[in-house]
Amino acid sequence: MRLGRDERREARDELWEQARYYERQHAGLGFDFLDAVDAAIVAIEQFPDAWRPSSAWDGEPVVRVKQVDGFPVGIVYLVDDETLVIFAYAHHRREPNYWLDRR
């Protein structure tokens, strides 16, 4: 199944903020982060129901979190009809569930 994509502006902003942070830590790490995010999104598109539902959201549609391999970041998303909606690229050390008001 090929899903359309709706990435919320706040999510896109935090994605780029985190990529810049990683790049400042070590040259090339920001690009590695973006590559890992892209791989995670491809996995979500292929198997959208494979990851655990978020315990912070008990409504419909189901909000899920896919971890980004190699980084302390989870992609918070749902699938609505044929659209992948990304709410956050949530760093594990940020305030828990800060993204709830984006839903």
MODELLER restraints for C-alpha pairs under 7 A, 6 or more apart:
rsr = mdl.restraints
at = mdl.atoms
rsr.add(forms.Gaussian(group=physical.xy_distance, feature=features.Distance(at['CA:1:A'], at['CA:46:A']), mean=6.68, stdev=0.5))
rsr.add(forms.Gaussian(group=physical.xy_distance, feature=features.Distance(at['CA:2:A'], at['CA:45:A']), mean=6.66, stdev=0.5))
rsr.add(forms.Gaussian(group=physical.xy_distance, feature=features.Distance(at['CA:3:A'], at['CA:45:A']), mean=6.19, stdev=0.5))
rsr.add(forms.Gaussian(group=physical.xy_distance, feature=features.Distance(at['CA:3:A'], at['CA:82:A']), mean=5.19, stdev=0.5))
rsr.add(forms.Gaussian(group=physical.xy_distance, feature=features.Distance(at['CA:3:A'], at['CA:83:A']), mean=5.17, stdev=0.5))
rsr.add(forms.Gaussian(group=physical.xy_distance, feature=features.Distance(at['CA:3:A'], at['CA:84:A']), mean=5.99, stdev=0.5))
rsr.add(forms.Gaussian(group=physical.xy_distance, feature=features.Distance(at['CA:4:A'], at['CA:82:A']), mean=6.20, stdev=0.5))
rsr.add(forms.Gaussian(group=physical.xy_distance, feature=features.Distance(at['CA:4:A'], at['CA:83:A']), mean=4.50, stdev=0.5))
rsr.add(forms.Gaussian(group=physical.xy_distance, feature=features.Distance(at['CA:4:A'], at['CA:84:A']), mean=5.96, stdev=0.5))
rsr.add(forms.Gaussian(group=physical.xy_distance, feature=features.Distance(at['CA:5:A'], at['CA:83:A']), mean=5.41, stdev=0.5))
rsr.add(forms.Gaussian(group=physical.xy_distance, feature=features.Distance(at['CA:5:A'], at['CA:84:A']), mean=4.75, stdev=0.5))
rsr.add(forms.Gaussian(group=physical.xy_distance, feature=features.Distance(at['CA:5:A'], at['CA:85:A']), mean=6.04, stdev=0.5))
rsr.add(forms.Gaussian(group=physical.xy_distance, feature=features.Distance(at['CA:6:A'], at['CA:83:A']), mean=6.73, stdev=0.5))
rsr.add(forms.Gaussian(group=physical.xy_distance, feature=features.Distance(at['CA:6:A'], at['CA:84:A']), mean=6.03, stdev=0.5))
rsr.add(forms.Gaussian(group=physical.xy_distance, feature=features.Distance(at['CA:6:A'], at['CA:85:A']), mean=4.69, stdev=0.5))
rsr.add(forms.Gaussian(group=physical.xy_distance, feature=features.Distance(at['CA:6:A'], at['CA:86:A']), mean=6.30, stdev=0.5))
rsr.add(forms.Gaussian(group=physical.xy_distance, feature=features.Distance(at['CA:7:A'], at['CA:85:A']), mean=5.76, stdev=0.5))
rsr.add(forms.Gaussian(group=physical.xy_distance, feature=features.Distance(at['CA:7:A'], at['CA:86:A']), mean=4.73, stdev=0.5))
rsr.add(forms.Gaussian(group=physical.xy_distance, feature=features.Distance(at['CA:7:A'], at['CA:87:A']), mean=6.65, stdev=0.5))
rsr.add(forms.Gaussian(group=physical.xy_distance, feature=features.Distance(at['CA:8:A'], at['CA:86:A']), mean=6.12, stdev=0.5))
rsr.add(forms.Gaussian(group=physical.xy_distance, feature=features.Distance(at['CA:8:A'], at['CA:87:A']), mean=5.62, stdev=0.5))
rsr.add(forms.Gaussian(group=physical.xy_distance, feature=features.Distance(at['CA:11:A'], at['CA:86:A']), mean=6.89, stdev=0.5))
rsr.add(forms.Gaussian(group=physical.xy_distance, feature=features.Distance(at['CA:11:A'], at['CA:87:A']), mean=5.55, stdev=0.5))
rsr.add(forms.Gaussian(group=physical.xy_distance, feature=features.Distance(at['CA:11:A'], at['CA:88:A']), mean=4.38, stdev=0.5))
rsr.add(forms.Gaussian(group=physical.xy_distance, feature=features.Distance(at['CA:11:A'], at['CA:89:A']), mean=5.88, stdev=0.5))
rsr.add(forms.Gaussian(group=physical.xy_distance, feature=features.Distance(at['CA:14:A'], at['CA:89:A']), mean=6.56, stdev=0.5))
rsr.add(forms.Gaussian(group=physical.xy_distance, feature=features.Distance(at['CA:15:A'], at['CA:89:A']), mean=6.00, stdev=0.5))
rsr.add(forms.Gaussian(group=physical.xy_distance, feature=features.Distance(at['CA:19:A'], at['CA:30:A']), mean=4.40, stdev=0.5))
rsr.add(forms.Gaussian(group=physical.xy_distance, feature=features.Distance(at['CA:19:A'], at['CA:33:A']), mean=6.33, stdev=0.5))
rsr.add(forms.Gaussian(group=physical.xy_distance, feature=features.Distance(at['CA:19:A'], at['CA:34:A']), mean=6.66, stdev=0.5))
rsr.add(forms.Gaussian(group=physical.xy_distance, feature=features.Distance(at['CA:20:A'], at['CA:30:A']), mean=6.02, stdev=0.5))
rsr.add(forms.Gaussian(group=physical.xy_distance, feature=features.Distance(at['CA:22:A'], at['CA:29:A']), mean=5.41, stdev=0.5))
rsr.add(forms.Gaussian(group=physical.xy_distance, feature=features.Distance(at['CA:22:A'], at['CA:30:A']), mean=4.65, stdev=0.5))
rsr.add(forms.Gaussian(group=physical.xy_distance, feature=features.Distance(at['CA:23:A'], at['CA:29:A']), mean=5.08, stdev=0.5))
rsr.add(forms.Gaussian(group=physical.xy_distance, feature=features.Distance(at['CA:23:A'], at['CA:30:A']), mean=4.09, stdev=0.5))
rsr.add(forms.Gaussian(group=physical.xy_distance, feature=features.Distance(at['CA:36:A'], at['CA:68:A']), mean=6.13, stdev=0.5))
rsr.add(forms.Gaussian(group=physical.xy_distance, feature=features.Distance(at['CA:36:A'], at['CA:69:A']), mean=6.20, stdev=0.5))
rsr.add(forms.Gaussian(group=physical.xy_distance, feature=features.Distance(at['CA:37:A'], at['CA:68:A']), mean=5.90, stdev=0.5))
rsr.add(forms.Gaussian(group=physical.xy_distance, feature=features.Distance(at['CA:40:A'], at['CA:68:A']), mean=5.94, stdev=0.5))
rsr.add(forms.Gaussian(group=physical.xy_distance, feature=features.Distance(at['CA:51:A'], at['CA:64:A']), mean=6.14, stdev=0.5))
rsr.add(forms.Gaussian(group=physical.xy_distance, feature=features.Distance(at['CA:51:A'], at['CA:65:A']), mean=6.21, stdev=0.5))
rsr.add(forms.Gaussian(group=physical.xy_distance, feature=features.Distance(at['CA:51:A'], at['CA:66:A']), mean=5.82, stdev=0.5))
rsr.add(forms.Gaussian(group=physical.xy_distance, feature=features.Distance(at['CA:52:A'], at['CA:64:A']), mean=5.62, stdev=0.5))
rsr.add(forms.Gaussian(group=physical.xy_distance, feature=features.Distance(at['CA:52:A'], at['CA:65:A']), mean=6.22, stdev=0.5))
rsr.add(forms.Gaussian(group=physical.xy_distance, feature=features.Distance(at['CA:53:A'], at['CA:62:A']), mean=6.35, stdev=0.5))
rsr.add(forms.Gaussian(group=physical.xy_distance, feature=features.Distance(at['CA:53:A'], at['CA:63:A']), mean=5.63, stdev=0.5))
rsr.add(forms.Gaussian(group=physical.xy_distance, feature=features.Distance(at['CA:53:A'], at['CA:64:A']), mean=4.16, stdev=0.5))
rsr.add(forms.Gaussian(group=physical.xy_distance, feature=features.Distance(at['CA:53:A'], at['CA:65:A']), mean=6.48, stdev=0.5))
rsr.add(forms.Gaussian(group=physical.xy_distance, feature=features.Distance(at['CA:54:A'], at['CA:63:A']), mean=5.70, stdev=0.5))
rsr.add(forms.Gaussian(group=physical.xy_distance, feature=features.Distance(at['CA:54:A'], at['CA:64:A']), mean=5.06, stdev=0.5))
rsr.add(forms.Gaussian(group=physical.xy_distance, feature=features.Distance(at['CA:54:A'], at['CA:65:A']), mean=6.13, stdev=0.5))
rsr.add(forms.Gaussian(group=physical.xy_distance, feature=features.Distance(at['CA:56:A'], at['CA:97:A']), mean=6.54, stdev=0.5))
rsr.add(forms.Gaussian(group=physical.xy_distance, feature=features.Distance(at['CA:57:A'], at['CA:63:A']), mean=6.46, stdev=0.5))
rsr.add(forms.Gaussian(group=physical.xy_distance, feature=features.Distance(at['CA:61:A'], at['CA:78:A']), mean=6.77, stdev=0.5))
rsr.add(forms.Gaussian(group=physical.xy_distance, feature=features.Distance(at['CA:61:A'], at['CA:80:A']), mean=6.82, stdev=0.5))
rsr.add(forms.Gaussian(group=physical.xy_distance, feature=features.Distance(at['CA:62:A'], at['CA:78:A']), mean=6.09, stdev=0.5))
rsr.add(forms.Gaussian(group=physical.xy_distance, feature=features.Distance(at['CA:63:A'], at['CA:76:A']), mean=6.91, stdev=0.5))
rsr.add(forms.Gaussian(group=physical.xy_distance, feature=features.Distance(at['CA:63:A'], at['CA:77:A']), mean=5.58, stdev=0.5))
rsr.add(forms.Gaussian(group=physical.xy_distance, feature=features.Distance(at['CA:63:A'], at['CA:78:A']), mean=4.68, stdev=0.5))
rsr.add(forms.Gaussian(group=physical.xy_distance, feature=features.Distance(at['CA:64:A'], at['CA:76:A']), mean=5.82, stdev=0.5))
rsr.add(forms.Gaussian(group=physical.xy_distance, feature=features.Distance(at['CA:64:A'], at['CA:77:A']), mean=5.43, stdev=0.5))
rsr.add(forms.Gaussian(group=physical.xy_distance, feature=features.Distance(at['CA:64:A'], at['CA:78:A']), mean=6.03, stdev=0.5))
rsr.add(forms.Gaussian(group=physical.xy_distance, feature=features.Distance(at['CA:65:A'], at['CA:74:A']), mean=5.79, stdev=0.5))
rsr.add(forms.Gaussian(group=physical.xy_distance, feature=features.Distance(at['CA:65:A'], at['CA:75:A']), mean=5.37, stdev=0.5))
rsr.add(forms.Gaussian(group=physical.xy_distance, feature=features.Distance(at['CA:65:A'], at['CA:76:A']), mean=4.60, stdev=0.5))
rsr.add(forms.Gaussian(group=physical.xy_distance, feature=features.Distance(at['CA:65:A'], at['CA:77:A']), mean=6.33, stdev=0.5))
rsr.add(forms.Gaussian(group=physical.xy_distance, feature=features.Distance(at['CA:66:A'], at['CA:74:A']), mean=5.34, stdev=0.5))
rsr.add(forms.Gaussian(group=physical.xy_distance, feature=features.Distance(at['CA:66:A'], at['CA:75:A']), mean=5.11, stdev=0.5))
rsr.add(forms.Gaussian(group=physical.xy_distance, feature=features.Distance(at['CA:66:A'], at['CA:76:A']), mean=6.77, stdev=0.5))
rsr.add(forms.Gaussian(group=physical.xy_distance, feature=features.Distance(at['CA:67:A'], at['CA:73:A']), mean=5.96, stdev=0.5))
rsr.add(forms.Gaussian(group=physical.xy_distance, feature=features.Distance(at['CA:67:A'], at['CA:74:A']), mean=4.15, stdev=0.5))
rsr.add(forms.Gaussian(group=physical.xy_distance, feature=features.Distance(at['CA:67:A'], at['CA:75:A']), mean=6.18, stdev=0.5))
rsr.add(forms.Gaussian(group=physical.xy_distance, feature=features.Distance(at['CA:68:A'], at['CA:74:A']), mean=5.70, stdev=0.5))
rsr.add(forms.Gaussian(group=physical.xy_distance, feature=features.Distance(at['CA:72:A'], at['CA:91:A']), mean=5.75, stdev=0.5))
rsr.add(forms.Gaussian(group=physical.xy_distance, feature=features.Distance(at['CA:72:A'], at['CA:92:A']), mean=5.51, stdev=0.5))
rsr.add(forms.Gaussian(group=physical.xy_distance, feature=features.Distance(at['CA:73:A'], at['CA:89:A']), mean=6.18, stdev=0.5))
rsr.add(forms.Gaussian(group=physical.xy_distance, feature=features.Distance(at['CA:73:A'], at['CA:90:A']), mean=5.32, stdev=0.5))
rsr.add(forms.Gaussian(group=physical.xy_distance, feature=features.Distance(at['CA:73:A'], at['CA:91:A']), mean=4.35, stdev=0.5))
rsr.add(forms.Gaussian(group=physical.xy_distance, feature=features.Distance(at['CA:73:A'], at['CA:92:A']), mean=5.83, stdev=0.5))
rsr.add(forms.Gaussian(group=physical.xy_distance, feature=features.Distance(at['CA:74:A'], at['CA:89:A']), mean=5.65, stdev=0.5))
rsr.add(forms.Gaussian(group=physical.xy_distance, feature=features.Distance(at['CA:74:A'], at['CA:90:A']), mean=5.15, stdev=0.5))
rsr.add(forms.Gaussian(group=physical.xy_distance, feature=features.Distance(at['CA:74:A'], at['CA:91:A']), mean=6.53, stdev=0.5))
rsr.add(forms.Gaussian(group=physical.xy_distance, feature=features.Distance(at['CA:75:A'], at['CA:88:A']), mean=5.90, stdev=0.5))
rsr.add(forms.Gaussian(group=physical.xy_distance, feature=features.Distance(at['CA:75:A'], at['CA:89:A']), mean=4.71, stdev=0.5))
rsr.add(forms.Gaussian(group=physical.xy_distance, feature=features.Distance(at['CA:75:A'], at['CA:90:A']), mean=6.30, stdev=0.5))
rsr.add(forms.Gaussian(group=physical.xy_distance, feature=features.Distance(at['CA:76:A'], at['CA:86:A']), mean=5.92, stdev=0.5))
rsr.add(forms.Gaussian(group=physical.xy_distance, feature=features.Distance(at['CA:76:A'], at['CA:87:A']), mean=5.52, stdev=0.5))
rsr.add(forms.Gaussian(group=physical.xy_distance, feature=features.Distance(at['CA:76:A'], at['CA:88:A']), mean=5.10, stdev=0.5))
rsr.add(forms.Gaussian(group=physical.xy_distance, feature=features.Distance(at['CA:76:A'], at['CA:89:A']), mean=6.35, stdev=0.5))
rsr.add(forms.Gaussian(group=physical.xy_distance, feature=features.Distance(at['CA:76:A'], at['CA:90:A']), mean=6.97, stdev=0.5))
rsr.add(forms.Gaussian(group=physical.xy_distance, feature=features.Distance(at['CA:77:A'], at['CA:84:A']), mean=6.87, stdev=0.5))
rsr.add(forms.Gaussian(group=physical.xy_distance, feature=features.Distance(at['CA:77:A'], at['CA:85:A']), mean=5.42, stdev=0.5))
rsr.add(forms.Gaussian(group=physical.xy_distance, feature=features.Distance(at['CA:77:A'], at['CA:86:A']), mean=4.37, stdev=0.5))
rsr.add(forms.Gaussian(group=physical.xy_distance, feature=features.Distance(at['CA:77:A'], at['CA:87:A']), mean=5.67, stdev=0.5))
rsr.add(forms.Gaussian(group=physical.xy_distance, feature=features.Distance(at['CA:78:A'], at['CA:84:A']), mean=6.00, stdev=0.5))
rsr.add(forms.Gaussian(group=physical.xy_distance, feature=features.Distance(at['CA:78:A'], at['CA:85:A']), mean=5.34, stdev=0.5))
rsr.add(forms.Gaussian(group=physical.xy_distance, feature=features.Distance(at['CA:78:A'], at['CA:86:A']), mean=6.77, stdev=0.5))
rsr.add(forms.Gaussian(group=physical.xy_distance, feature=features.Distance(at['CA:79:A'], at['CA:85:A']), mean=6.03, stdev=0.5))
rsr.add(forms.Gaussian(group=physical.xy_distance, feature=features.Distance(at['CA:87:A'], at['CA:99:A']), mean=6.79, stdev=0.5))
rsr.add(forms.Gaussian(group=physical.xy_distance, feature=features.Distance(at['CA:87:A'], at['CA:102:A']), mean=6.40, stdev=0.5))
rsr.add(forms.Gaussian(group=physical.xy_distance, feature=features.Distance(at['CA:88:A'], at['CA:99:A']), mean=6.35, stdev=0.5))
